[in-house]
């Protein structure tokens, strides 16, 4: 047994001071004061610290199989756990892409042998795999991922008839990357004529523009409304798109939900000058006004989830000229500290961070017994010290790619302990090398 004492327990919109008792994989008691009844109980004094549910990151790219020079499920799940993320949902654009049931299951097998955190993987929709897509089991697969704008890998679904068929044929959650391909190509060609391959990075948000994002998001939403599909729109990057979403109904009743990522809340176009292609993402980081609009929509519940879109590349790959530098960057180790920085600055409450990073992903994906600090739930728990400054340096970066867009940033909050399924996997910088991640299960009873 493990007894966490004197914690500020953040759960369900409130904070209570108290204790949490863990037995095996589960939380068995939560009270203002619990006394240890067993000599074998490990007691952790959490005086002054916040205890939050483990973060559920609904969008990561861990690069295995096929791109393991950038990252592996083992290296990135380890970094995630150090950052307070205890569960992740990984995307299908690996090599090979997870676009058949067999290839999808191969990824689950790899994770079962190497993941520090709990895991699920999305099935990738393409222009010609509908039959295979419909075999996906809603009980043990997170959802269907569709790229409506090409990003990493060639998984663009641009056949409108196929798209409508997918939307109307599955009850599973469909998660979409929304950028209009024709708009992007036209913009890119304009700048290629002017600059050749070495387009200034500052033009990235002009190429992958507000118009490209809005056009695609609004189309996806229109299609979801027409077909009744369950739609989750990944990584909003513009203020304009936020008007497409509602905060009039509780999240449990929403058929259409939205996510924002750390980088779109932290950086804006003024950062291209110092960070260059290291902050080249798809969709692009845009204006300060966009960032402000995303924050507003997050706080007023038009945006439901905060995720990382962790997508590592080697530094050498990132430092190529514009057209060759891939989009994406590593974030799982620093996503929660970045949001806790915003809490410290008074931009967001810690309860709201927990709602958007822990509770809501569990609700949207209907994840069994995770995302909350409740009796009978898995003990995926994180202790956070909000008065413990540390600076991101090469030495403490855990990503296999070895760099971070946050290098040199001083965060004021530190993750001190991370529990996965009741096991203390990370303790003040030290890993207990026990791979305790489990496959996530889903209560998709509407099938």
VOGUVEX-224973 format. One record per residue (C-alpha): residue in three letters; x, y, z. Coordinates in steps of 0.05 Angstrom, whole numbers, plus 5000, padded with zeros to 4 digits. Example, Ala and Ser with C-alpha at 12.3 -4.5 7.8 and 13.67 -1.06 7.14 Angstrom:
ALA524649105156/SER527349795143/
//
This chain:
UNK500050005000/UNK501950724989/UNK499151295030/UNK499752005003/UNK498652485061/UNK497153235068/UNK496253364993/UNK492253914960/UNK487853434920/UNK485353754855/UNK479253394827/UNK472553544796/UNK473254304798/UNK475354344871/UNK481354284917/UNK481153914983/UNK486753795033/UNK487353075049/UNK490152375040/UNK489751844985/UNK490751104997/UNK493050654941/UNK492749894942/UNK495249504882/UNK493249894819/UNK487450274850/UNK485550854894/UNK481850534953/UNK480651134998/UNK480651894997/UNK479552275062/UNK481652885102/UNK485852415144/UNK487551685134/UNK491851305184/UNK496250745160/UNK493650075184/UNK499149655154/UNK506549625172/UNK508049535098/UNK504950195077/UNK509650695044/UNK507951395067/UNK509251995023/UNK508452675056/UNK505753155003/UNK505353765048/UNK504754395005/UNK504154004940/UNK498353904893/UNK496053204877/UNK492853164808/UNK490352594765/UNK495552354714/UNK495052764650/UNK491952424590/UNK495252684526/UNK490452544469/UNK495352694413/UNK502552464408/UNK507252194354/UNK512151704386/UNK515251504319/UNK515350754329/UNK515650344285/UNK519850604228/UNK522351274252/UNK526051054314/UNK532151484301/UNK527552064325/UNK523951724383/UNK521351064410/UNK515250894452/UNK520050734509/UNK524051394507/UNK518051844497/UNK513451504547/UNK519051574598/UNK519552324582/UNK511952364587/UNK511852054657/UNK517152544680/UNK512453084655/UNK506352814693/UNK503152484632/UNK500751784652/UNK496751604590/UNK497551774516/UNK493951664451/UNK498751594392/UNK497551764319/UNK497751294260/UNK502851644215/UNK508751184232/UNK512450734182/UNK508650324163/UNK502350724177/UNK497250414224/UNK491950344169/UNK490449594177/UNK488249224240/UNK494548804238/UNK499249414235/UNK495249754290/UNK495949144335/UNK503449124323/UNK504049804356/UNK500049564416/UNK504848984422/UNK510949444422/UNK507749884475/UNK505949294519/UNK513349124522/UNK516249814529/UNK511550364553/UNK512250714620/UNK505351034611/UNK498550764592/UNK497350764518/UNK492550734460/UNK493450834386/UNK488851124333/UNK486950764270/UNK488851164208/UNK483451304156/UNK485551354083/UNK482051444016/UNK481450684007/UNK481250304073/UNK473950394096/UNK472749644102/UNK478849564146/UNK477050184186/UNK470249904204/UNK473449294237/UNK476449754291/UNK474349534361/UNK471350134399/UNK472749794466/UNK480249794460/UNK482150304406/UNK481651054420/UNK478751274354/UNK479751414280/UNK484851944257/UNK483852304191/UNK488652804161/UNK484753314121/UNK491253684106/UNK497653314092/UNK502653334149/UNK507852814168/UNK507052214122/UNK502252154064/UNK495552024097/UNK491452574066/UNK484052394057/UNK481852844000/UNK476252433969/UNK469852763993/UNK465452163979/UNK470151724020/UNK470252234076/UNK462652254079/UNK462451494079/UNK467351464138/UNK463451994177/UNK456751644166/UNK459250924176/UNK462750934243/UNK460251104313/UNK467351164337/UNK470451834353/UNK473652144290/UNK479552604305/UNK481653074249/UNK487653484228/UNK484354074192/UNK488154474140/UNK485754584069/UNK490754274021/UNK489154683959/UNK489855343998/UNK496655124026/UNK499254903958/UNK497355563926/UNK500555963982/UNK506855533980/UNK507555613905/UNK507156363911/UNK512956383960/UNK517055853924/UNK517056303863/UNK519556883905/UNK524656533950/UNK525955833923/UNK526855293976/UNK529455764030/UNK522956104048/UNK523556534111/UNK520356144169/UNK516356764188/UNK512056614126/UNK509955924152/UNK503356204182/UNK502056554116/UNK502855904078/UNK498955474127/UNK494256054137/UNK488156224179/UNK484056124116/UNK486755424105/UNK485055224176/UNK478155544178/UNK476055264111/UNK477854554132/UNK475154584203/UNK468454874181/UNK467754344127/UNK469253784177/UNK464154064226/UNK458854134171/UNK459953414152/UNK459553174225/UNK452953544234/UNK450253254169/UNK452252534186/UNK451652554262/UNK458952344269/UNK462752424334/UNK468152934316/UNK474253174354/UNK478153734321/UNK485553714338/UNK490254304349/UNK486254924336/UNK491055484318/UNK486656084300/UNK481856534339/UNK477056504280/UNK476055744286/UNK473855794358/UNK467256094336/UNK465555424305/UNK464955094373/UNK459755124429/UNK460055204504/UNK452555174512/UNK452154444531/UNK456154004579/UNK461953624549/UNK458552954558/UNK453153174509/UNK457753484457/UNK458153124390/UNK463553614367/UNK469453774411/UNK476054144403/UNK483254124427/UNK488754644433/UNK496154484439/UNK501454764486/UNK505455094430/UNK499455494404/UNK498155754475/UNK505455914490/UNK508756174425/UNK506556664372/UNK509356914307/UNK514357384342/UNK518056764367/UNK520056534296/UNK525757044298/UNK529256704357/UNK526755984349/UNK526655914273/UNK524555234246/UNK524854924316/UNK517755194324/UNK515354994255/UNK508854614268/UNK502854424227/UNK498254784237/UNK502955384243/UNK503855814304/UNK500256454285/UNK499057154313/UNK498857414384/UNK491457554371/UNK490456834352/UNK493956604416/UNK489557064457/UNK483256804422/UNK485256084436/UNK486356244510/UNK479456574513/UNK476055974481/UNK479755504527/UNK477455874589/UNK470255954565/UNK469855214547/UNK469155254472/UNK475754874472/UNK475454234513/UNK482453944515/UNK489754154522/UNK494653674488/UNK501953664467/UNK501953404395/UNK508853154414/UNK512353034348/UNK519952974353/UNK524953034297/UNK532553064303/UNK535553754309/UNK539253654244/UNK532653514208/UNK529454124239/UNK535154594220/UNK534554484145/UNK531755004098/UNK524255154103/UNK521754654051/UNK525954084079/UNK525154224154/UNK519653764180/UNK514054034223/UNK513153844296/UNK517153844360/UNK517953474426/UNK513353694483/UNK510953144531/UNK516153284585/UNK514554024587/UNK507054074571/UNK504554054643/UNK510154504670/UNK508455014616/UNK501155014636/UNK503055064710/UNK507155684690/UNK500755984663/UNK497355804730/UNK502856164767/UNK501856774721/UNK494456784738/UNK492156604667/UNK488655954687/UNK486755594751/UNK489854924769/UNK482754634771/UNK481754854698/UNK488454544678/UNK486253884709/UNK479453934674/UNK482654044605/UNK488553564612/UNK485753004655/UNK478153004663/UNK476053204593/UNK480352724553/UNK477552164596/UNK470452404583/UNK471352534508/UNK474551854495/UNK470351504549/UNK476651214580/UNK475250704635/UNK477150904706/UNK482251434691/UNK482752194691/UNK479952304761/UNK482052204833/UNK476351744854/UNK475651104895/UNK475950494850/UNK479750874795/UNK486750694773/UNK491951054815/UNK494851484758/UNK497052064801/UNK501952644798/UNK504953064854/UNK506853764835/UNK511054264873/UNK509154964848/UNK514855304883/UNK520854924856/UNK524255294799/UNK528454914748/UNK531255084679/UNK530554654617/UNK537554454595/UNK540553934548/UNK542453524609/UNK535353454636/UNK531753354569/UNK529452634564/UNK527052614491/UNK531052164446/UNK531952754398/UNK535653124454/UNK532753824445/UNK526654234465/UNK523554894442/UNK523555064517/UNK531055004525/UNK533355574570/UNK526355684599/UNK525755684675/UNK519355344699/UNK517055474770/UNK513354824780/UNK516454134783/UNK513353444777/UNK516153074837/UNK512452404835/UNK508652034781/UNK504551404795/UNK502250954739/UNK497050434758/UNK498950504831/UNK506450434820/UNK511251004836/UNK514851024769/UNK518151704775/UNK520752014840/UNK524552674841/UNK528452554778/UNK529451814789/UNK525851284749/UNK523950614779/UNK524850224715/UNK518349844720/UNK514149864657/UNK507249924686/UNK503450224628/UNK497049864607/UNK492649884546/UNK487050394555/UNK479950134551/UNK473950524529/UNK466550534550/UNK463950604480/UNK457050304493/UNK453850704436/UNK456450204385/
//
